[in-house]
Amino acid sequence: MNVSEVLVKDLNREIKVEVPKDHIENKLLSKLEDLKKTVQLKGFRPGKVPIAHLRRVFSERLMPEVVEEIIKDSSKKALNDRNEKSAIQPKITFYEGKPSEEKEKEEIDKIINLQKDLTYKMVYEIMPEIKIPKYDGISVIKKIAKVVKEDVDEALVKIAEENKSFEDRKEKEKASIGDQVTIDFIGKIDGEIFEGGSANDAPLVLGSGSFIPGFEDQLQGALVDKEINIKVKFPDDYQVEQLAGKEAIFETKVKKIEKPTKTKIDNDFAKRLGFDDLKKLKDQISEQLEKDYESISKSKVKRELLDKLNLDLDFDLPPTMVNEEFESIWSNYIKEITDSGKKVEDVIKDEKKSQKEYKDIAKRRVKIGLFFNKVSEDESIDVTEDEVNKALFEQARKYPGQESEIIKLYQNNPNAMMQIRSPLIEEKVVDYILELVKIKEEVISRSQLLAHDHDHDHEHSSKPKKTVKKSKTDDKTKDVKKKTKANSEKKTKK
């Protein structure tokens, strides 16, 4: 094999690889020898078929596979010999000159028919050399807020609001927004029942948005024992692909209608949620808030660390990686605009300026991502399959009733699974670096901790600057709610 250099410029590389046709023929003969041991042909005893006959019968079928394997092995060896690591999938071309599918095919046919040596060009971008900064020269501030009584009381009120007490409506009273209805339903598409679309004794608070759009609206004005055929269309981007965009009919029966009543926050309320008394409930809320505040503090420290790393890190970025990242976040941005029902031209007043902003985001993401990969490789930082599976299950839990479908969707899509794995590795890398940098703690108020830093949104999200991302503390008591619900269900079963 002979490798010659065609282009070396910044991170761009173009090399020419030549493999003698004798090597291709030897590879073919090796495959035929392996085939001879197992193939059965009429008129020949097993293992006794002449190689020349096997070549006449199987050469045309085996040669594309032989050439493909040689290209794979030779391109890998070429990179290893040059001590280079490709940042993108190398582009292989067989014809020198103006690109032409016809000419490419002619060249490949000649190679397969052993009429010429295997010669191809490989165009790629290499990974940059990344120098690790001195961590002891980096200092960050960890802002901390303490949980106070007012925080607990506010969270307690929110829990009470989401765990409202209900009492039966009078006979002939119709269901309205805020009421809780208990329903049986059977979902059908084209007259056929579909998996996950049926339930009995399902509680639903009208106006909660728990069901797909249009479902709850059609229950307003319903009466007990009334049977309704609810017609809805699943959103085009629905998480279960086989249901997305489909029209469905839910044969629904209303079994109970209850109106909300004011919830009194006392020991009885706490017991109803599965706690011994109100104090125990408050203790649980306080504990959860401490975890939430710590999570936000760490998030802010991470942001500051990334900001400083972004300034300290200085290396060339593979252009294709940057362009692919830009295309991804820009298309997501455009999709968010159109999905919201707005026109792109109404939101983006200066497309050139906006694209530059998002190109800068892409560069930052690629830079930090390459650096994290370097650290994870150097320090052997990885995640276990148990950690990945746990994160996958947490993602699937966001879609009640479709957990198994969501898990399958991820498991069958390597890129999707990488979206689960990469943040886990990133968190471990950040934790590793935070152990080495200087951290100064600063006590601040709750409002200061929860204050949203809009100026940094665009650097960490595909969303525009003005988009307000939901804070982790918008639902500060989410884990408390889960626990209270679980406790309540346990008591009910007893």
Stockholm file with secondary structure:
# STOCKHOLM 1.0

chainA/1-494         MNVSEVLVKDLNREIKVEVPKDHIENKLLSKLEDLKKTVQLKGFRPGKVPIAHLRRVFSERLMPEVVEEIIKDSSKKALNDRNEKSAIQPKITFYEGKPSEEKEKEEIDKIINLQKDLTYKMVYEIMPEIKIPKYDGISVIKKIAKVVKEDVDEALVKIAEENKSFEDRKEKEKASIGDQVTIDFIGKIDGEIFEGGSANDAPLVLGSGSFIPGFEDQLQGALVDKEINIKVKFPDDYQVEQLAGKEAIFETKVKKIEKPTKTKIDNDFAKRLGFDDLKKLKDQISEQLEKDYESISKSKVKRELLDKLNLDLDFDLPPTMVNEEFESIWSNYIKEITDSGKKVEDVIKDEKKSQKEYKDIAKRRVKIGLFFNKVSEDESIDVTEDEVNKALFEQARKYPGQESEIIKLYQNNPNAMMQIRSPLIEEKVVDYILELVKIKEEVISRSQLLAHDHDHDHEHSSKPKKTVKKSKTDDKTKDVKKKTKANSEKKTKK
#=GR chainA/1-494 SS CEEEEEEEETTEEEEEEEECHHHHHHHHHHHHHHHHTTCCCTTSCTTCCCHHHHHHHHHHHHHHHHHHHHHHHHHHHHHHHTTCCBSSCCEEECSCSSCCHHHHHHHHHHHHTTSSCEEEEEEEEBCCCCCCCCGGGCEEEEEECCCCHHHHHHHHHHHHHHTCEEEECCTTCCCCTTCEEEEEEEEEETTEEEEEEEEEEEEEETTSCCSSTTTGGGGTTCCTTCEEEEEEECCTTCSSTTTTTCEEEEEEEEEEEEEEECCCCSHHHHHHTTCSSHHHHHHHHHHHHHHHHHHHHHHHHHHHHHHHHHHHCCCCCCHHHHHHHHHHHHHHHHHHHHHTTCCHHHHCSCHHHHHHHHHHHHHHHHHHHHHHHHHHHHTTCCCCHHHHHHHHHHHHTTSTTCHHHHHHHHHTCHHHHHHHHHHHHHHHHHHHHHTTSEEEEEECCHHHHHCCCGGGHHHHSSSCTTCCCCCGGGGTTHHHHHHHHHHHHHHHHC
#=GC SS_cons         CEEEEEEEETTEEEEEEEECHHHHHHHHHHHHHHHHTTCCCTTSCTTCCCHHHHHHHHHHHHHHHHHHHHHHHHHHHHHHHTTCCBSSCCEEECSCSSCCHHHHHHHHHHHHTTSSCEEEEEEEEBCCCCCCCCGGGCEEEEEECCCCHHHHHHHHHHHHHHTCEEEECCTTCCCCTTCEEEEEEEEEETTEEEEEEEEEEEEEETTSCCSSTTTGGGGTTCCTTCEEEEEEECCTTCSSTTTTTCEEEEEEEEEEEEEEECCCCSHHHHHHTTCSSHHHHHHHHHHHHHHHHHHHHHHHHHHHHHHHHHHHCCCCCCHHHHHHHHHHHHHHHHHHHHHTTCCHHHHCSCHHHHHHHHHHHHHHHHHHHHHHHHHHHHTTCCCCHHHHHHHHHHHHTTSTTCHHHHHHHHHTCHHHHHHHHHHHHHHHHHHHHHTTSEEEEEECCHHHHHCCCGGGHHHHSSSCTTCCCCCGGGGTTHHHHHHHHHHHHHHHHC
//
